[in-house]
Amino acid sequence: AIVAHSTIEAKYQSLAIIAAKTSWIQSLLQELHIPTLTPTIYYDDMRTMALSHNLMLHARTKHMKLYIFFLEEKMINNNLKVLDISFDE
């Protein structure tokens, strides 16, 4: 079980879990010599992702740094794409 202290932390945790599982599947496919494309995650709250582009961690976001750095590393190395998908109401 994962306990989040804020909504933003829960969103980062869920993105990090999805990214980790995606990386595992991608490495399995590579071991089986099956070509893959860069995985893409469509995300509906890019305000959360804006934190990962601002590496100045504040006291309230400091505990999320592992999730932020993990996701940032995946995106910088082109191992993962996170794209905005907005739902207009």
C-alpha positions in Angstrom: 0.0 0.0 0.0 1.1 3.5 -0.8 0.2 6.4 1.4 0.3 9.9 -0.2 0.2 13.1 1.9 -1.2 15.3 -0.9 -3.0 15.0 -4.2 0.1 16.1 -6.1 2.2 13.4 -4.4 -0.4 10.8 -5.2 -0.3 11.9 -8.9 3.5 11.6 -9.0 3.4 8.2 -7.3 0.9 6.9 -9.8 2.9 8.3 -12.7 6.1 6.8 -11.3 4.5 3.4 -10.8 3.2 3.5 -14.4 6.6 4.5 -15.7 8.4 1.7 -13.7 6.0 -0.9 -15.0 6.3 0.4 -18.6 10.1 0.3 -18.3 9.9 -3.3 -17.1 7.7 -4.3 -20.0 9.9 -2.5 -22.5 13.1 -4.2 -21.2 11.3 -7.6 -21.3 10.3 -7.0 -25.0 13.9 -5.9 -25.8 15.3 -9.1 -24.3 12.8 -11.0 -26.5 14.2 -9.0 -29.5 10.8 -7.3 -30.1 11.2 -3.8 -31.3 9.5 -1.1 -29.3 8.7 2.6 -29.6 9.1 5.1 -26.8 6.2 4.6 -24.5 3.7 7.5 -24.2 1.6 8.3 -21.1 -1.3 10.7 -21.7 -1.8 12.8 -18.6 -4.6 15.2 -17.8 -2.9 17.5 -15.3 0.2 19.1 -16.7 0.4 21.5 -13.7 1.7 18.5 -11.7 4.3 17.8 -14.4 5.4 21.4 -14.3 6.9 20.6 -10.9 9.3 18.2 -12.6 10.5 20.9 -14.9 11.2 23.3 -12.0 13.9 21.4 -10.0 13.8 23.9 -7.2 12.2 21.7 -4.6 10.3 23.5 -1.8 9.8 22.1 1.7 6.4 20.8 0.8 7.6 19.0 -2.3 11.0 17.8 -1.1 9.7 14.4 -0.1 8.6 13.8 -3.6 12.0 14.2 -5.2 12.5 10.5 -5.9 9.3 10.4 -8.0 10.2 13.7 -9.7 13.8 12.7 -10.5 12.8 9.2 -11.7 10.2 10.6 -14.1 12.5 13.4 -15.2 15.3 10.9 -16.0 13.0 8.7 -18.0 11.9 11.8 -20.1 15.4 13.2 -20.6 16.7 9.9 -21.8 13.8 9.5 -24.2 12.6 6.4 -22.4 9.2 7.9 -21.7 7.0 10.6 -23.1 4.3 12.3 -21.0 1.8 14.3 -23.1 -1.0 16.5 -22.1 -4.5 15.4 -22.8 -7.0 18.0 -21.6 -10.7 17.3 -21.0 -12.8 20.4 -21.7 -15.9 20.6 -19.7 
